[in-house]
């Protein structure tokens, strides 16, 4: 009788040990966490640039994204049985959505004129995908056998899986204390790598990606790194968990994502130029990025230029004289030998002050050297500001005005007769501290007892609450105020609240600029022109009286002042 053949069970390749798997998993968690925070910061930065009010944009993005991360963690439960392919697809989707988010957000602003809903949609999508990462990785790393769980001679051959009521998934027996400690250690390692990666991503965004690559290319490169890290982990370390069909699917998806990101990176310059033309029109003369902002000069070669900073109109060449004459000349009614201009990097306010022969010095404190450089070297802007920065009486200080004034109170030997605040609208958050009671207190310390302080305070008609909050803040800082306004016709584009008529929603038609003339003490200043005032195109004694009456008609109930710890602008 022939011997009975014994059928042997197929030999199964052992899974990689948990210690071998843990290091590449933690490395990928580190990379993915850095990429996720870059997506988050990029959304906040671009939304603040396009929409304004960075506090609101940061609050919306962060709160929506954290909520979505919780939703993603719950949805990841459905993918635990196919954790490897699920994690690969999640990372590919995150790389594509996060990498392209900046371009899509900018496109919606340029061609549709609305980007708020796009910001919320991207925050939701990115948050859901980020929230699914850790649960899926936890499932993958716990499938790898620990040192005591690998099959071999004299071993039980069981493999421990965690996640269901503290029991091992194959034997039904309760996990040992050592197993629970190992699971707790795995969670601690994953979260440690996640937090450290977030730190690196948070620092890389402002110090590396933005200066070297910009927002659009930086997001695309981050997406590519995300796709390579996530796809590489699954296709190499966890390749035994993939069926041939799943492996082919992941390869195809990741190659497609990388191809899309690479194509977008190649075309990003053409896209940016097309989007800029859609926003500013075809008459873009200069477009550059300084260390702090985007600067765009538009207009025909023959006509006056318009200057935009971060998409917001700062100088409307056709009627900027109305704004700057109203801002500067009422403050020059009195002694004006020494003039301090806060902001005013375009040189227009300095131009008006230099028209007085009695002016001995003009100090301009401007944060961005790139704006001053352009105003000095661009032929159209230099012509418009009458070569103000080439005048020997002008001294430019590149510094944050708040910190400079804080130090100047001790070292200024001679106080200023006139201080002019030529700053963006207080509704734009980065400038809010320069409209605070503390800042105005610093201004009072560098003014002579009879010195005048002129402040651009936003639109009286379009943003009355903001305007009268500035008035209340000046009075709380020890100034007596005189409100007045000037009217002008702004260009047809208005990206934000700064110097544009927003009441119609189009930025077209007449708008108004609101100003406040302030004097230390309790006696309001006299609104008038100096005896040696030059000939003005838009301003006269009668014009000023009408401007004061027009502004006073909009006065409402008393408002609280704005401080550093309690800013009250934005409405």
Secondary structure, 3 states (H helix, E strand, C coil): CCCCCCCCCCCCCCCCCHHHHHHHHHHHHHHHHHHHHHHHHHHHHHHHHHHCCHHHHHHHHHHHHHHHHHHHHHHHHHHHHHHHHHHHHHHHHHHHHHHHHHHHHHHHHHHHCCCHHHHHHHHHHHHHHHHHHHHHHHHHHHHCCCCCCCCCCCCCCCCCCCCECCECCCCCCECCHHHHHHHHHHHHHHHHHHHHHHHHHHHHHHHHHHHHHHHHHHHHHHHHHHHHHHHHHHHHHCHHHCCHHHHHHHHHHHHHHHHHHHHHHHHHHHHHHHHHHHHHCCCEEEEEECCCCEEEEECCCCCCCEEEECCEEEEECCCHHHHHHHHHHHHHCCCCCEEEEEECCCCHHHHHHCCCCCCCEEEEEECCHHHHHHHHHCHHHHHHCCCHHHCCCEEEEECCHHHHHHHHHHHCCCCEEEEEEECCCCCCHHHHHHHCHHHHHHHHHHEEEEEEEEEEEECCCCCHHHHHHHHHHHHHCCEEEEEEEEEEECCCCCCCCCCCCCCCCCCCCEEEEEEEEEEECCCCCCCCCCCCCCCCCCCCHHHHHHHHHHHHCCCCCCCCCCCCCCCCCCC
